[in-house]
Amino acid sequence: MNSIPKGNWYIDCVILNDVTVMNNEGMRGLEILDDEWVIQPSNQRFRIRQSTDNLAVLESNGKVFYADFKVNGSKLELKLSRPNLKETIKIEAVAITADVYSST
């Protein structure tokens, strides 16, 4: 169901609507589990409703999010968007404990 290697990822960069933002308080890490993604330390949970090789439909706090993602070695590029909103969040992360070799 999940093509992002499970484990912990360090969030290196967050871009909101094409503007780099610094938010070390709530977005320092991304934990990839079997059925959800969790942004740490804010504990923002995204339940995986559907997932393919590079796309996912997620749900968080009753809201639907679309995710486009690409894993390239130990790097992850993730773009989150919501239907009917012109807001996108791009996250660049680096594997900490994720088994990145299983995805290559």
C-alpha positions in Angstrom: 0.0 0.0 0.0 2.9 2.4 0.7 5.8 2.9 -1.7 7.7 5.3 0.6 10.1 3.2 2.6 8.9 2.9 6.2 10.9 4.6 9.0 11.9 8.1 10.0 12.8 10.9 7.7 14.4 14.3 8.7 12.5 17.2 7.1 15.1 19.4 5.5 12.9 22.0 3.8 9.2 23.1 3.9 7.8 25.2 1.0 4.3 26.7 1.3 2.9 28.0 -2.0 6.4 28.3 -3.5 7.8 30.2 -0.5 10.3 28.5 1.8 9.1 28.6 5.4 11.0 27.7 8.5 8.9 25.8 11.1 11.3 23.8 13.3 8.6 23.7 16.0 6.1 21.5 14.3 7.8 20.0 11.2 11.1 18.4 12.0 10.5 14.8 11.1 8.2 12.5 9.1 7.4 9.0 10.3 6.2 6.6 7.6 4.2 3.7 9.0 2.2 0.9 7.4 -1.1 2.8 7.3 -0.3 6.4 8.1 2.3 9.2 7.8 3.0 11.3 10.9 4.7 14.7 11.0 6.7 15.1 14.2 6.8 16.7 16.7 3.4 18.1 16.0 2.0 14.6 15.7 0.0 15.5 12.6 -1.4 12.2 11.4 -2.3 11.4 7.8 -4.2 8.1 7.3 -3.5 6.4 4.0 -6.8 5.9 2.1 -5.2 4.9 -1.2 -1.6 4.7 -2.5 0.2 3.9 -5.7 3.9 4.1 -6.7 4.0 7.9 -6.4 0.5 9.2 -5.5 -1.6 8.9 -2.3 -4.9 10.0 -1.0 -4.6 10.8 2.7 -7.0 11.9 5.4 -6.2 14.1 8.4 -8.6 15.5 10.9 -11.5 14.7 8.5 -9.9 16.5 5.6 -8.7 14.9 2.4 -5.2 15.5 1.1 -3.6 14.5 -2.2 0.1 13.6 -2.1 2.6 13.3 -4.9 5.9 11.9 -3.9 9.2 10.8 -5.3 12.0 8.8 -3.5 15.4 9.1 -5.0 17.9 7.1 -2.9 17.8 8.6 0.6 15.9 11.7 -0.4 12.1 12.2 -0.4 10.2 15.0 -2.2 6.6 15.2 -1.1 3.9 17.6 -2.3 0.6 17.8 -0.3 -2.5 19.6 -1.7 -6.2 19.7 -0.8 -9.1 19.7 -3.3 -10.6 23.1 -4.0 -7.8 25.0 -2.2 -4.9 26.7 -3.8 -2.5 25.7 -1.1 0.4 23.3 -1.6 2.9 22.2 0.9 6.2 20.7 -0.4 8.4 18.8 1.9 12.0 17.7 1.2 13.3 15.1 3.6 16.3 12.8 4.1 16.1 9.2 5.4 17.2 8.6 9.0 16.0 5.1 9.7 14.0 4.3 6.6 15.2 1.3 4.5 15.8 3.4 1.4 17.5 0.5 -0.4 14.2 -1.4 -0.7 12.8 1.3 -3.0 15.6 1.5 -5.5 
